[in-house]
Amino acid sequence: MSTKLNVIEHVMVPDHQIMSEDEVSELLSRYNITTEQLPKIYHDDPAVKMIGAEADDVIRIIRTSHTAGRAEAYRLVIRKPKK
Amino acid sequence: MALDAKYDKKIEAAALPQKTKDQLRKYLDGKEITDAQFKQILERVLNEYQSTRIEACEAVGIIAAQSIGEPGTQMTMRTFHYAGVAEINVTLGLPRLIEIMDARKEPSTPTMTVFLEPDYGNDRDRAREVSWQIEAAPLHEFGDITTDMENMQVVVHLNTKVCDKRKIAPSEIMEVAPKKIRDRRHYRDFEHEIDEASATIIFMPKDKESYQNLFQLAEHVRNVIVQGIDDIIRVVVRKETGEYILYTEGSNLKDVFDVVGVDTTRTRTNNISEIAQVLGIEAARNAVIHEAVSTLNEQGIAVDVRHLMLVSDMMCMEGEVKQIGRHGIAGEKESVLSRAAFEVTVNHLLDAAVANEVDELSGVTENVIVGQPIQLGTGDVKLIAIRQNEN
């Protein structure tokens, strides 16, 4: 009946953004890490599907944090392993 | 008076968290200060912030474990409380906390808090209507069911008044009922006849000889869910902070989101794995924090959110909610010794030996086991002397 659920609008879902290649390389050099060391998110995650990200993209997540007010987190999109 | 633009800019540029910036702005708002004073204030705030940050190489995991574990000992072991909200029984206290940390697929008492869109939330009758769309209602609530033993059939007379009140057409019920008995209840040994005019359905078992089958059929007919969502056993409508909110016993986030009038931006469930499926891992992370904080607070235990955030972050690192325990975080550690030190020691050592695993001795537990300095605090720093030219 209702329109398709927009996951992004739910209060529990923070803002997800796809990062550009420049932003990613800046991020990796700032923390001196590789993308593999980032937390992961599955490619079939509802929020990832919503913003249209694909495997190997890095996503910036802007959380409303209890402690800092606003916090940025990053996740690498990976394919969901088959069980 | 708004804050001076140049100060505002400087605060924005400072390396401070958003919350501290906002607090500082609020504090300075309307106060007469000179440039020198402002500079001093900002410097002090910066220093204070830096000194409260956690040091590198600090063992935050251990601190979190202690900080949750100690107050946890004071929690009620078993609670048969009604959660205060609308007579719906909810698991609380230690059992609930264990449930959250174990990342169970389904909590022992799933419940939902369904918020309504403004049009529905402000009107008691319309809120009630939404609740009927959600609450699972079996067929016997909509009419009289008689088991006719003489003709070997089950006759259902629908009560059109009840149907009207519940906003469902008798024809819809008559169509749904036989279908649901076949699909959801997996009982197929019957035939049915629909009489639209008198709102009657007649069910006949295929086997005309067996009374057992007839009664079995009657039981299915009585209890088949014809309106609402199958998993949601009960709905309670309550008025809170000026709007009507539905509390449910049983949870099905996906189907509830499809009901007209439900506010899909605020409605939530206490089933974390369901949230991970429908709303994604980030929402699940928030849900873990929210559930853990509210469980602890309900018991009057104050644990700093930072510890729970760390736990939640660890659980949601790999893209799905993982339990704290040997099937989750503790079981996937790199080090063999560390895993063996946790649970099922022999199995881990045996498997590691078979798989020819190597322990790099880079963590804390394994170094304690072999008796080396651990890589934490001062133990983490390595000094390398660079020989200067000696002439």
HADDOCK unambig.tbl for C-alpha pairs under 7 A between the chains (distance, minus, plus):
assign (segid A and resid 1 and name CA) (segid B and resid 258 and name CA) 6.45 0.50 0.50
assign (segid A and resid 1 and name CA) (segid B and resid 260 and name CA) 6.88 0.50 0.50
assign (segid A and resid 2 and name CA) (segid B and resid 258 and name CA) 5.78 0.50 0.50
assign (segid A and resid 2 and name CA) (segid B and resid 259 and name CA) 7.00 0.50 0.50
assign (segid A and resid 2 and name CA) (segid B and resid 260 and name CA) 6.08 0.50 0.50
assign (segid A and resid 7 and name CA) (segid B and resid 279 and name CA) 5.77 0.50 0.50
assign (segid A and resid 9 and name CA) (segid B and resid 265 and name CA) 5.70 0.50 0.50
assign (segid A and resid 10 and name CA) (segid B and resid 264 and name CA) 6.55 0.50 0.50
assign (segid A and resid 10 and name CA) (segid B and resid 265 and name CA) 3.84 0.50 0.50
assign (segid A and resid 10 and name CA) (segid B and resid 266 and name CA) 6.09 0.50 0.50
assign (segid A and resid 11 and name CA) (segid B and resid 265 and name CA) 5.64 0.50 0.50
assign (segid A and resid 11 and name CA) (segid B and resid 266 and name CA) 5.84 0.50 0.50
assign (segid A and resid 12 and name CA) (segid B and resid 283 and name CA) 4.92 0.50 0.50
assign (segid A and resid 12 and name CA) (segid B and resid 286 and name CA) 6.29 0.50 0.50
assign (segid A and resid 13 and name CA) (segid B and resid 279 and name CA) 6.93 0.50 0.50
assign (segid A and resid 13 and name CA) (segid B and resid 282 and name CA) 6.14 0.50 0.50
assign (segid A and resid 13 and name CA) (segid B and resid 283 and name CA) 4.73 0.50 0.50
assign (segid A and resid 14 and name CA) (segid B and resid 282 and name CA) 6.94 0.50 0.50
assign (segid A and resid 39 and name CA) (segid B and resid 317 and name CA) 5.00 0.50 0.50
assign (segid A and resid 39 and name CA) (segid B and resid 318 and name CA) 5.99 0.50 0.50
assign (segid A and resid 40 and name CA) (segid B and resid 317 and name CA) 6.04 0.50 0.50
assign (segid A and resid 40 and name CA) (segid B and resid 318 and name CA) 4.80 0.50 0.50
assign (segid A and resid 40 and name CA) (segid B and resid 319 and name CA) 4.99 0.50 0.50
assign (segid A and resid 41 and name CA) (segid B and resid 318 and name CA) 6.53 0.50 0.50
assign (segid A and resid 41 and name CA) (segid B and resid 319 and name CA) 4.07 0.50 0.50
assign (segid A and resid 42 and name CA) (segid B and resid 319 and name CA) 5.39 0.50 0.50
assign (segid A and resid 45 and name CA) (segid B and resid 280 and name CA) 5.19 0.50 0.50
assign (segid A and resid 45 and name CA) (segid B and resid 281 and name CA) 6.97 0.50 0.50
assign (segid A and resid 46 and name CA) (segid B and resid 278 and name CA) 6.48 0.50 0.50
assign (segid A and resid 46 and name CA) (segid B and resid 279 and name CA) 5.74 0.50 0.50
assign (segid A and resid 46 and name CA) (segid B and resid 280 and name CA) 5.19 0.50 0.50
assign (segid A and resid 47 and name CA) (segid B and resid 279 and name CA) 6.66 0.50 0.50
assign (segid A and resid 47 and name CA) (segid B and resid 280 and name CA) 5.74 0.50 0.50
assign (segid A and resid 68 and name CA) (segid B and resid 17 and name CA) 5.07 0.50 0.50
assign (segid A and resid 68 and name CA) (segid B and resid 18 and name CA) 5.91 0.50 0.50
assign (segid A and resid 68 and name CA) (segid B and resid 19 and name CA) 5.29 0.50 0.50
assign (segid A and resid 69 and name CA) (segid B and resid 17 and name CA) 6.81 0.50 0.50
assign (segid A and resid 69 and name CA) (segid B and resid 18 and name CA) 5.19 0.50 0.50
assign (segid A and resid 69 and name CA) (segid B and resid 19 and name CA) 4.48 0.50 0.50
assign (segid A and resid 70 and name CA) (segid B and resid 18 and name CA) 5.69 0.50 0.50
